[in-house]
Amino acid sequence: MNGAEALVETMLASGVSVCFANPGTSEMHFVAALDTHPEMRCILCLFEGGVTGAADGYARMSGNVAGTLLHLGPGFGNGWANLHNARKGQSGVVNIVGDHAGYHLKHDAPLQADLDGVVGSVSHWVRRATDSSTVAGAGAEAIRIARSGQIATVILPADSAWGNSGSGPAGELPPVRKHRPDEDRVTASAHALTLPGAALLVSGPALFGAGAELAGKIAARTGCRLLAPFFAPRIALGEGAVAFETMPYNVDMSAEFLSGLKHIVLVGEDPPVNFFAYPGKPSTPEPAGCAIGQLCFADWDVMWTLEKLAEAAGVDDSEAVARIARDVPPLESGPLSAEGIGRGLANFLPDDAILVNEAVTAGPGIWPAVNGSSHHDRINNTGGSIGQCLPNALGAAVACPDRPVFAVSGDGSAMYQVQCLWTAAREGLNITFVIIANRGYQILHAELQAQGAPKPGRNARAMFDIEDPLIDWVALAAGHGVQAVRADTEESFAEAMEMAARTQGPFLIEAAI
């Protein structure tokens, strides 16, 4: 058994059975090992950002880790941006990245790069297999680390992959023991939440499932406000979901949103910070004098902390948790708008759907209608690096094949990962892609104004707009094997949603606004 074979069997023994891949020559022995283990599902993405973004979406929706297979420094570099988003979202990802054989490195071959440097810049944990006997152990430890919500990368030199492993595969390792806050801090935080002007800001597993229920009960018992970050990694929304107040994106709106607060307790989330610096405005939105207590960091034991906080607050099963009531606006007629997209999604969204969001500019018009529709999970762009939506949808659909997935993205962001349409078609994934064709990076127009810069002139417009020539998303989809239609009225968007529901496999709606 060579090192590559030992690594594949180690991954399978540890419950990792999906590998999103874009391999090259240095990984051929790993590819051959995957080929002899059909129980490992291998999914080809035509760009490495699709590989890493799909692994992120898979982790968010499955609670398990997926493997990625990447080629040398340039290949890993191409996947870097979506690993950044995964890192910010506390998604566990195991990267297998090939390297040249050790003896070949001194020749500085054309594809050779500072692999250790680029890997280390975004991974929490890195190990280079020094020889074939260390490959399986490195893989087992990487999976153990990734299960704690971190990015773990194994650098697999070609000669370590093809050499004799000696000892064979490694077994699954026990999980990482997560840190827990001191119980006296939990007690103090529970008391702080009962004071006037208190809020509980949570993230991670506190935004869905049992975690959200606990957070809702704590808020009901203490009377505090219950807050969620704007870029929540995964949050349950729609009818019956726990009602969170979501932080706004806009810097002035965030300051207004938090005004009057005197105490903010953080569980699984960092202190609020504005996305960028703006002239004459503070970097953080909380009011002066507001006490921020970070009870539990994102990589600590969030569920244990919530349980202890509920216990300290005196929560019992009778707490009346605030929930989202169904409130779906009726469809209207006329030219399509962001609000019209929202009404269409709200009226046709099936129960238990997964909705991947990268509609920052159009979002304020879309999401108020969708928030009160059918119960669903929503995935957001946690790191701000655009091009997350389409690959996240791939991973979510692989993780949850029985749940319909909707990817809602601006056209500029979607162009970063348009190759994902091909993978969705090849795998027959149940994804409806809603591409908001507003013909530009509209968020940049808003940011230019927020920075106090002059109105855009010829050069600024040339860098923000994608109107000349217009991108034909129906043609792009067809070229990738995906059925598609264009909708420019609210009526035609509703018809397109009905078509998508009847279509097996992926479907794309170009929503022109």
SVG drawing of the C-alpha trace seen along z (x, -y; Angstrom):
<svg xmlns="http://www.w3.org/2000/svg" viewBox="-51 -65 69 67">
<polyline fill="none" stroke="black" stroke-width="0.4" points="0.0,0.0 1.5,-3.3 1.0,-6.6 -1.8,-7.8 -3.8,-4.6 -3.2,-4.8 -4.5,-8.4 -7.7,-7.6 -8.4,-4.7 -7.7,-6.9 -10.2,-9.5 -12.9,-6.8 -12.2,-5.3 -12.7,-8.7 -16.1,-9.3 -14.9,-11.6 -16.5,-10.2 -16.7,-13.2 -13.8,-14.8 -14.2,-18.0 -11.2,-18.0 -9.2,-19.7 -6.1,-17.6 -2.8,-17.8 0.2,-15.7 1.6,-15.7 -1.6,-14.1 -1.9,-11.3 -1.1,-8.6 -3.8,-10.0 -6.2,-10.0 -5.4,-6.4 -6.0,-5.6 -9.4,-7.3 -10.2,-5.3 -9.9,-2.1 -12.2,-3.2 -15.6,-3.9 -17.2,-4.5 -15.4,-7.9 -17.5,-10.3 -15.2,-12.4 -16.7,-15.6 -14.7,-17.6 -14.9,-21.4 -13.4,-23.3 -11.9,-26.0 -10.2,-25.6 -12.5,-28.3 -15.4,-26.0 -13.6,-23.1 -13.0,-25.0 -16.4,-26.8 -18.2,-23.5 -16.3,-22.0 -17.4,-25.0 -21.1,-24.6 -20.9,-20.9 -19.5,-21.4 -22.1,-24.1 -25.0,-21.9 -23.7,-18.4 -21.8,-19.1 -19.2,-16.9 -16.0,-17.7 -15.3,-17.2 -11.9,-16.7 -10.5,-18.9 -7.8,-17.9 -5.7,-20.7 -2.6,-21.0 0.5,-22.7 0.8,-26.4 -1.0,-27.9 -3.9,-25.5 -4.2,-26.2 -3.9,-29.9 -6.8,-29.7 -8.9,-28.3 -7.7,-30.7 -10.6,-33.2 -13.3,-30.6 -11.1,-29.0 -10.9,-32.5 -14.7,-32.6 -14.8,-29.1 -12.4,-30.1 -14.5,-33.1 -17.6,-30.8 -15.9,-28.2 -16.3,-25.5 -14.2,-22.4 -12.3,-21.6 -9.5,-19.1 -7.3,-20.1 -5.0,-17.6 -2.6,-19.6 0.0,-17.9 3.6,-19.1 6.6,-18.1 8.7,-15.1 11.2,-16.3 14.2,-15.7 12.7,-17.7 12.2,-20.9 15.8,-22.1 15.2,-22.5 12.6,-25.2 10.3,-23.8 7.8,-26.1 4.8,-25.3 6.9,-25.4 5.8,-28.1 6.0,-28.9 3.4,-26.3 4.0,-26.3 3.5,-30.0 0.3,-30.2 -1.2,-27.2 -0.2,-28.6 -1.8,-32.0 -5.3,-30.6 -5.0,-27.2 -5.3,-26.8 -3.2,-23.6 -0.6,-22.4 1.5,-19.3 3.9,-18.3 4.2,-14.5 7.9,-14.1 7.8,-10.5 5.2,-7.8 5.0,-6.5 3.7,-9.9 0.9,-10.4 -1.9,-8.4 -1.1,-10.0 -1.2,-13.5 -4.5,-12.8 -6.1,-11.5 -4.9,-14.5 -6.1,-16.9 -9.6,-15.4 -9.6,-15.6 -8.7,-19.3 -11.2,-20.1 -14.0,-18.6 -13.5,-21.3 -14.4,-23.9 -10.9,-24.7 -9.1,-24.6 -6.5,-21.7 -4.2,-21.1 -2.0,-18.1 0.9,-18.8 1.4,-15.6 4.7,-15.4 4.5,-13.1 7.2,-10.8 5.3,-10.5 2.2,-9.5 3.8,-6.8 6.2,-5.4 5.4,-2.4 3.4,-3.6 4.7,-0.8 2.0,-0.8 -1.2,-1.3 -4.1,-3.6 -4.7,-5.3 -7.9,-5.0 -10.2,-7.8 -8.9,-10.0 -10.9,-11.3 -12.4,-14.8 -10.6,-17.9 -11.8,-19.0 -13.1,-22.5 -12.4,-25.1 -15.3,-26.1 -15.6,-29.4 -15.4,-29.4 -18.8,-28.9 -18.5,-32.2 -18.2,-34.0 -21.4,-32.2 -23.2,-33.3 -22.1,-36.9 -23.2,-36.9 -26.6,-35.5 -27.0,-38.4 -25.8,-40.9 -28.5,-39.8 -31.2,-40.7 -30.0,-44.4 -31.6,-47.2 -30.1,-47.6 -28.8,-44.0 -28.4,-41.9 -27.2,-38.4 -25.2,-38.2 -24.7,-34.6 -23.4,-32.7 -22.4,-29.3 -24.6,-26.4 -26.5,-29.0 -28.4,-30.1 -30.2,-26.9 -31.5,-23.7 -31.1,-23.1 -28.7,-26.0 -31.2,-28.5 -33.9,-27.1 -31.6,-27.6 -30.7,-31.1 -34.4,-31.9 -35.2,-30.6 -32.4,-32.6 -33.7,-35.8 -37.2,-35.0 -36.2,-34.4 -33.9,-37.4 -35.7,-39.9 -32.6,-40.7 -32.5,-41.4 -31.4,-38.4 -29.0,-39.3 -27.5,-37.6 -24.6,-38.8 -25.3,-40.1 -23.1,-37.4 -24.4,-34.5 -22.7,-31.3 -26.0,-29.4 -29.2,-30.5 -32.7,-29.0 -35.4,-31.4 -39.0,-31.3 -42.2,-30.2 -41.6,-28.8 -37.9,-29.7 -36.5,-31.5 -36.7,-35.2 -33.3,-36.9 -32.7,-40.6 -30.0,-40.6 -27.3,-43.2 -27.4,-45.6 -24.5,-45.9 -24.5,-49.7 -22.3,-51.5 -24.8,-54.1 -27.6,-51.6 -25.5,-49.4 -24.8,-52.2 -28.5,-53.0 -29.4,-49.3 -27.1,-49.0 -27.9,-52.4 -29.2,-52.2 -27.4,-49.0 -25.3,-48.9 -24.3,-45.2 -23.6,-42.8 -22.8,-39.1 -21.2,-37.2 -21.5,-33.5 -19.8,-32.0 -19.3,-35.4 -16.6,-38.2 -17.4,-41.8 -19.2,-43.8 -17.0,-45.6 -17.8,-47.6 -16.9,-45.9 -14.6,-48.8 -13.2,-52.0 -15.1,-55.1 -13.8,-58.7 -14.9,-60.3 -16.7,-57.2 -15.6,-54.7 -14.5,-51.2 -17.0,-49.5 -20.7,-50.3 -21.5,-49.8 -22.4,-52.9 -19.8,-54.5 -19.7,-52.9 -21.4,-49.6 -19.8,-46.7 -19.0,-43.8 -18.4,-40.4 -17.0,-37.7 -18.3,-34.7 -17.5,-32.1 -15.3,-32.4 -16.3,-30.9 -13.9,-27.9 -14.9,-27.2 -17.8,-24.9 -20.8,-26.9 -23.5,-24.4 -22.1,-23.7 -21.9,-27.4 -25.5,-27.9 -26.7,-25.1 -24.9,-26.5 -26.0,-30.0 -29.6,-28.8 -29.2,-27.0 -27.7,-30.1 -30.5,-32.2 -33.1,-29.8 -34.6,-28.8 -37.2,-26.1 -39.3,-24.3 -42.2,-26.7 -40.3,-29.7 -42.3,-31.3 -39.7,-31.7 -40.3,-34.5 -40.7,-32.9 -41.1,-34.1 -44.7,-34.1 -45.6,-33.3 -46.0,-36.5 -45.8,-36.1 -46.7,-39.2 -48.9,-38.6 -47.4,-38.6 -47.6,-41.8 -47.3,-42.6 -45.0,-44.8 -41.2,-45.1 -39.1,-42.9 -37.4,-44.5 -35.4,-43.2 -38.7,-43.3 -40.4,-41.3 -37.7,-38.7 -38.3,-38.6 -42.1,-38.1 -41.5,-35.4 -39.1,-33.5 -41.4,-33.9 -44.4,-32.5 -42.7,-29.5 -40.0,-28.5 -40.7,-24.9 -40.5,-23.8 -37.0,-22.9 -35.2,-24.5 -31.6,-25.7 -31.0,-29.3 -27.5,-30.5 -27.2,-34.3 -24.8,-36.5 -27.2,-39.3 -25.7,-42.1 -27.0,-45.1 -30.4,-43.7 -30.7,-41.9 -32.5,-44.7 -35.3,-44.4 -35.4,-40.6 -35.0,-39.2 -37.8,-41.0 -40.3,-39.0 -38.4,-35.7 -37.8,-35.9 -41.4,-35.2 -41.9,-32.4 -41.5,-28.7 -39.0,-27.4 -35.5,-27.2 -31.8,-27.4 -29.8,-30.4 -26.1,-30.4 -24.3,-33.8 -21.0,-35.0 -19.0,-35.1 -15.7,-36.4 -16.8,-39.0 -14.8,-37.5 -17.3,-37.3 -17.8,-34.2 -19.0,-32.0 -22.6,-31.5 -22.5,-29.1 -19.9,-26.7 -21.6,-26.8 -24.8,-25.7 -22.9,-22.8 -21.7,-21.6 -25.1,-22.1 -26.8,-20.1 -24.3,-17.2 -24.7,-17.3 -28.5,-17.4 -29.7,-15.7 -33.3,-15.6 -33.5,-19.3 -34.0,-21.9 -31.2,-24.5 -31.6,-28.0 -28.5,-30.1 -29.3,-33.8 -26.4,-35.8 -25.6,-39.1 -24.3,-38.7 -20.9,-40.1 -20.3,-37.7 -21.6,-34.7 -19.1,-35.3 -16.3,-34.5 -17.5,-30.9 -19.6,-30.4 -17.9,-27.0 -20.0,-25.6 -23.0,-25.4 -21.2,-22.6 -20.5,-20.7 -24.2,-21.1 -25.3,-19.7 -22.8,-16.8 -23.9,-15.8 -27.6,-16.4 -27.9,-18.6 -31.3,-20.0 -30.2,-23.7 -32.2,-26.7 -29.7,-29.5 -31.3,-33.0 -28.8,-35.4 -29.8,-39.0 -28.7,-40.7 -28.3,-44.3 -25.4,-44.7 -22.6,-45.6 -20.8,-45.5 -23.5,-47.7 -22.2,-47.4 -19.2,-49.4 -21.4,-52.3 -22.7,-52.4 -19.2,-52.0 -17.9,-54.9 -20.6,-57.1 -20.1,-55.9 -16.4,-56.7 -17.2,-60.3 -15.7,-60.0 -17.0,-62.1 -19.7,-60.7 -18.4,-58.0 -16.9,-59.3 -15.9,-57.4 -13.1,-55.3 -15.0,-54.4 -18.1,-53.4 -15.9,-51.3 -14.6,-49.4 -18.1,-49.0 -20.4,-48.2 -20.6,-45.1 -23.0,-46.4 -20.9,-46.5 -21.3,-43.8 -24.3,-42.5 -23.7,-39.0 -26.2,-36.5 -26.9,-34.2 -29.3,-32.0 -26.6,-31.3 -24.0,-30.8 -26.2,-28.3 -26.9,-26.4 -23.2,-26.2 -22.7,-24.5 -25.6,-22.1 -28.1,-23.9 -31.7,-24.7 -32.4,-28.4 -34.9,-31.2 -34.8,-35.0 -37.3,-36.9 -37.8,-40.7 -41.3,-40.9 -42.7,-39.7 -45.1,-37.5 -42.3,-35.8 -40.2,-35.3 -43.1,-33.5 -43.5,-31.3 -39.7,-30.6 -40.0,-29.5 -42.7,-27.1 -40.6,-25.7 -37.6,-25.3 -39.8,-23.2 -40.8,-20.9 -37.2,-20.5 -35.0,-17.6 -31.5,-18.8 -30.2,-22.4 -32.2,-25.3 -31.1,-28.9 -33.2,-32.1 -31.7,-35.2 -33.6,-37.9 -33.1,-41.1 -33.7,-44.2"/>
</svg>
